[in-house]
Amino acid sequence: MTDTQNALVWISGASSGIGAALAACVPWAGARVIDISRRGAPGLEHLEADLADPASWEAVAVSFAQELAAFAGDRVVFVHAAGTIDPVGFAAEVESDAYQRNVLLNAASPQVLGQAFLAAASGRPGRRHLVLMTSGAANNVYRGWSSYGAAKAAVDRWVRTAGAEQNERGGVQVVAVAPGTVDTAMQRMIRETSADAFPQRQKFVDLHEGGELSDPVDVATRMWALLDAGLANGSVVDLRDLPG
């Protein structure tokens, strides 16, 4: 997929995992890519932010507003790929500060930053896309992932609602994508977790040993293709359910 028109792309969490893969295969020639993360990624423009800390959210919102006010290209995109499963463990048994960071990063920041992007992109011409990451954990109970699963369920509802709103007025494409089980550090952390903290651990060990984890670049390439695939606004899709 190629496109010679100018594009401005923000990717949160582009320093690792699926975010890094997304940054590596942005499909539009000459795109400006801004990584939103704590540590930054080699070769990418970096907006330093700890998205588990609400004090960092304002800087991201300011970046959206300032950059979009000056941008004359055809396509703008924000992919919120940052996320964490840490801490893994039953809600009554994990460390409270870590649990709070999980909730803020996975549940709150997608809504707050998504709203900020929609506001900044409002009224400008061209193609505008907001992509949030979801998971099968939104619809399935995984003991040890209470905060993660609840956050992804919240993301799904927010996307469906905000997408319906943008379809009525605003015009930004809002979608959520579940990438499936991908060969990233997050999967390695799952496999290294004790069965006591995460009783369904063996399922993910078996997927890894069976060679069934997806390649991050393949997943990222398919995600980018979705933006021009005619998805209805507010769509929540699982890559495993789509052809290709």
CORGI-V949877 format. One record per residue. N is the residue number from 0. SS is DSSP state (a for helix, b for strand, c for the rest). PSI is psi in whole degrees, -180 to 180 (none if undefined). D_LAST is the distance of its C-alpha to the last C-alpha in Angstrom with 1 decimal. Layout:
n=N ss=SS psi=PSI d_last=D_LAST
n=N ss=SS psi=PSI d_last=D_LAST
This chain:
n=0 ss=c psi=126 d_last=14.3
n=1 ss=c psi=159 d_last=18.1
n=2 ss=b psi=121 d_last=20.8
n=3 ss=c psi=-2 d_last=24.5
n=4 ss=c psi=154 d_last=25.8
n=5 ss=c psi=146 d_last=27.2
n=6 ss=b psi=146 d_last=25.3
n=7 ss=b psi=122 d_last=26.8
n=8 ss=b psi=126 d_last=24.5
n=9 ss=b psi=135 d_last=25.7
n=10 ss=b psi=117 d_last=23.8
n=11 ss=b psi=142 d_last=25.6
n=12 ss=c psi=28 d_last=25.4
n=13 ss=c psi=3 d_last=24.2
n=14 ss=c psi=-8 d_last=26.5
n=15 ss=c psi=169 d_last=24.2
n=16 ss=a psi=-143 d_last=21.0
n=17 ss=a psi=-34 d_last=18.0
n=18 ss=a psi=-43 d_last=20.6
n=19 ss=a psi=-41 d_last=21.5
n=20 ss=a psi=-41 d_last=17.9
n=21 ss=a psi=-43 d_last=17.5
n=22 ss=a psi=-34 d_last=20.9
n=23 ss=a psi=-21 d_last=20.1
n=24 ss=c psi=33 d_last=17.2
n=25 ss=c psi=127 d_last=18.5
n=26 ss=c psi=1 d_last=17.4
n=27 ss=b psi=124 d_last=20.8
n=28 ss=c psi=135 d_last=23.5
n=29 ss=c psi=12 d_last=26.7
n=30 ss=c psi=142 d_last=25.3
n=31 ss=b psi=123 d_last=27.7
n=32 ss=b psi=126 d_last=26.2
n=33 ss=b psi=120 d_last=28.3
n=34 ss=b psi=128 d_last=27.8
n=35 ss=b psi=108 d_last=29.4
n=36 ss=b psi=175 d_last=30.4
n=37 ss=c psi=-47 d_last=33.5
n=38 ss=c psi=-14 d_last=33.5
n=39 ss=c psi=167 d_last=31.5
n=40 ss=c psi=137 d_last=29.1
n=41 ss=c psi=132 d_last=30.3
n=42 ss=c psi=0 d_last=29.9
n=43 ss=c psi=147 d_last=29.1
n=44 ss=b psi=138 d_last=31.4
n=45 ss=b psi=127 d_last=32.4
n=46 ss=b psi=107 d_last=33.5
n=47 ss=b psi=126 d_last=35.1
n=48 ss=c psi=137 d_last=34.6
n=49 ss=c psi=101 d_last=34.5
n=50 ss=c psi=-4 d_last=32.5
n=51 ss=c psi=-2 d_last=33.9
n=52 ss=c psi=111 d_last=37.2
n=53 ss=a psi=-23 d_last=37.8
n=54 ss=a psi=-20 d_last=40.3
n=55 ss=a psi=-16 d_last=37.4
n=56 ss=a psi=-33 d_last=35.7
n=57 ss=a psi=-38 d_last=38.2
n=58 ss=a psi=-36 d_last=37.6
n=59 ss=a psi=-44 d_last=33.9
n=60 ss=a psi=-40 d_last=35.0
n=61 ss=a psi=-41 d_last=37.5
n=62 ss=a psi=-46 d_last=35.0
n=63 ss=a psi=-51 d_last=32.8
n=64 ss=a psi=-47 d_last=36.0
n=65 ss=a psi=-45 d_last=37.6
n=66 ss=a psi=-40 d_last=34.6
n=67 ss=a psi=-30 d_last=33.4
n=68 ss=a psi=-29 d_last=37.0
n=69 ss=a psi=-6 d_last=37.2
n=70 ss=c psi=131 d_last=33.7
n=71 ss=c psi=6 d_last=33.7
n=72 ss=c psi=-173 d_last=30.1
n=73 ss=c psi=-23 d_last=27.5
n=74 ss=b psi=135 d_last=24.8
n=75 ss=b psi=141 d_last=25.4
n=76 ss=b psi=138 d_last=23.1
n=77 ss=b psi=119 d_last=23.9
n=78 ss=b psi=117 d_last=21.3
n=79 ss=b psi=92 d_last=23.2
n=80 ss=c psi=-10 d_last=21.5
n=81 ss=c psi=140 d_last=24.8
n=82 ss=c psi=170 d_last=25.4
n=83 ss=c psi=150 d_last=27.1
n=84 ss=c psi=-5 d_last=27.6
n=85 ss=c psi=131 d_last=31.1
n=86 ss=c psi=141 d_last=33.4
n=87 ss=c psi=129 d_last=31.9
n=88 ss=c psi=166 d_last=34.5
n=89 ss=c psi=145 d_last=36.2
n=90 ss=c psi=-31 d_last=37.2
n=91 ss=c psi=-5 d_last=40.9
n=92 ss=c psi=-7 d_last=40.7
n=93 ss=c psi=168 d_last=38.9
n=94 ss=c psi=131 d_last=40.7
n=95 ss=a psi=-40 d_last=41.1
n=96 ss=a psi=-41 d_last=40.6
n=97 ss=a psi=-39 d_last=37.3
n=98 ss=a psi=-42 d_last=36.2
n=99 ss=a psi=-42 d_last=37.3
n=100 ss=a psi=-39 d_last=35.3
n=101 ss=a psi=-48 d_last=32.2
n=102 ss=a psi=-43 d_last=32.9
n=103 ss=a psi=-43 d_last=33.7
n=104 ss=a psi=-47 d_last=30.6
n=105 ss=a psi=-33 d_last=28.0
n=106 ss=a psi=-45 d_last=29.5
n=107 ss=a psi=-46 d_last=32.0
n=108 ss=a psi=-35 d_last=30.8
n=109 ss=a psi=-39 d_last=27.5
n=110 ss=a psi=-46 d_last=29.8
n=111 ss=a psi=-47 d_last=32.6
n=112 ss=a psi=-34 d_last=30.6
n=113 ss=a psi=-44 d_last=28.2
n=114 ss=a psi=-40 d_last=31.4
n=115 ss=a psi=-40 d_last=32.9
n=116 ss=a psi=-44 d_last=30.0
n=117 ss=a psi=-42 d_last=30.1
n=118 ss=a psi=-43 d_last=33.8
n=119 ss=a psi=-34 d_last=33.6
n=120 ss=a psi=-9 d_last=31.0
n=121 ss=c psi=132 d_last=32.9
n=122 ss=c psi=-8 d_last=34.4
n=123 ss=c psi=152 d_last=32.9
n=124 ss=c psi=171 d_last=31.3
n=125 ss=c psi=-176 d_last=27.8
n=126 ss=b psi=132 d_last=24.4
n=127 ss=b psi=130 d_last=24.5
n=128 ss=b psi=135 d_last=21.9
n=129 ss=b psi=121 d_last=22.4
n=130 ss=b psi=123 d_last=19.6
n=131 ss=b psi=153 d_last=20.6
n=132 ss=b psi=132 d_last=19.1
n=133 ss=b psi=-166 d_last=19.2
n=134 ss=c psi=156 d_last=18.7
n=135 ss=a psi=-19 d_last=18.8
n=136 ss=a psi=-15 d_last=22.4
n=137 ss=a psi=-26 d_last=23.2
n=138 ss=c psi=-1 d_last=23.2
n=139 ss=c psi=144 d_last=24.2
n=140 ss=c psi=119 d_last=27.5
n=141 ss=c psi=107 d_last=27.5
n=142 ss=c psi=127 d_last=31.1
n=143 ss=c psi=-12 d_last=31.7
n=144 ss=c psi=38 d_last=29.2
n=145 ss=a psi=-47 d_last=31.3
n=146 ss=a psi=-40 d_last=31.2
n=147 ss=a psi=-48 d_last=27.5
n=148 ss=a psi=-42 d_last=26.4
n=149 ss=a psi=-39 d_last=28.9
n=150 ss=a psi=-44 d_last=27.7
n=151 ss=a psi=-34 d_last=24.1
n=152 ss=a psi=-39 d_last=25.5
n=153 ss=a psi=-41 d_last=27.6
n=154 ss=a psi=-46 d_last=24.8
n=155 ss=a psi=-47 d_last=22.9
n=156 ss=a psi=-41 d_last=26.2
n=157 ss=a psi=-45 d_last=27.0
n=158 ss=a psi=-45 d_last=23.8
n=159 ss=a psi=-40 d_last=24.2
n=160 ss=a psi=-49 d_last=27.8
n=161 ss=a psi=-36 d_last=27.7
n=162 ss=a psi=-41 d_last=24.8
n=163 ss=a psi=-40 d_last=27.1
n=164 ss=a psi=-45 d_last=30.0
n=165 ss=a psi=-29 d_last=28.3
n=166 ss=a psi=-31 d_last=27.2
n=167 ss=a psi=-45 d_last=31.0
n=168 ss=c psi=138 d_last=32.2
n=169 ss=c psi=-51 d_last=30.9
n=170 ss=c psi=3 d_last=27.7
n=171 ss=c psi=134 d_last=25.7
n=172 ss=b psi=125 d_last=22.0
n=173 ss=b psi=119 d_last=21.9
n=174 ss=b psi=156 d_last=18.7
n=175 ss=b psi=139 d_last=18.0
n=176 ss=b psi=126 d_last=14.9
n=177 ss=b psi=118 d_last=14.7
n=178 ss=c psi=-11 d_last=12.9
n=179 ss=c psi=-162 d_last=13.5
n=180 ss=c psi=113 d_last=15.6
n=181 ss=b psi=146 d_last=15.6
n=182 ss=c psi=83 d_last=18.0
n=183 ss=c psi=176 d_last=20.6
n=184 ss=a psi=-30 d_last=24.3
n=185 ss=a psi=-43 d_last=23.9
n=186 ss=a psi=-38 d_last=22.4
n=187 ss=a psi=-40 d_last=25.3
n=188 ss=a psi=-40 d_last=27.7
n=189 ss=a psi=-45 d_last=26.5
n=190 ss=a psi=-27 d_last=27.2
n=191 ss=a psi=-5 d_last=30.5
n=192 ss=c psi=147 d_last=31.6
n=193 ss=c psi=151 d_last=34.2
n=194 ss=c psi=-24 d_last=33.5
n=195 ss=c psi=-41 d_last=36.4
n=196 ss=c psi=-31 d_last=34.8
n=197 ss=c psi=88 d_last=31.3
n=198 ss=c psi=-25 d_last=31.7
n=199 ss=c psi=17 d_last=27.9
n=200 ss=a psi=-43 d_last=27.7
n=201 ss=a psi=-31 d_last=27.3
n=202 ss=a psi=-42 d_last=23.9
n=203 ss=a psi=-31 d_last=22.6
n=204 ss=a psi=-44 d_last=24.7
n=205 ss=a psi=-40 d_last=23.2
n=206 ss=a psi=-42 d_last=19.6
n=207 ss=a psi=-48 d_last=20.8
n=208 ss=a psi=-27 d_last=22.9
n=209 ss=c psi=5 d_last=20.2
n=210 ss=c psi=31 d_last=17.8
n=211 ss=c psi=9 d_last=15.3
n=212 ss=c psi=140 d_last=15.3
n=213 ss=b psi=151 d_last=12.4
n=214 ss=c psi=132 d_last=13.4
n=215 ss=a psi=-39 d_last=14.7
n=216 ss=a psi=-38 d_last=13.9
n=217 ss=a psi=-43 d_last=10.1
n=218 ss=a psi=-45 d_last=10.4
n=219 ss=a psi=-42 d_last=12.7
n=220 ss=a psi=-42 d_last=10.9
n=221 ss=a psi=-35 d_last=8.1
n=222 ss=a psi=-45 d_last=11.3
n=223 ss=a psi=-39 d_last=13.1
n=224 ss=a psi=-27 d_last=10.8
n=225 ss=a psi=-27 d_last=11.4
n=226 ss=c psi=-22 d_last=15.0
n=227 ss=c psi=23 d_last=15.0
n=228 ss=c psi=5 d_last=12.6
n=229 ss=c psi=28 d_last=15.8
n=230 ss=c psi=142 d_last=15.6
n=231 ss=c psi=145 d_last=19.0
n=232 ss=c psi=137 d_last=21.3
n=233 ss=c psi=10 d_last=21.6
n=234 ss=c psi=140 d_last=18.1
n=235 ss=b psi=112 d_last=17.3
n=236 ss=b psi=151 d_last=13.7
n=237 ss=b psi=122 d_last=12.1
n=238 ss=a psi=-29 d_last=8.7
n=239 ss=a psi=-18 d_last=8.8
n=240 ss=a psi=-2 d_last=9.3
n=241 ss=c psi=150 d_last=6.5
n=242 ss=c psi=152 d_last=3.8
n=243 ss=c psi=none d_last=0.0
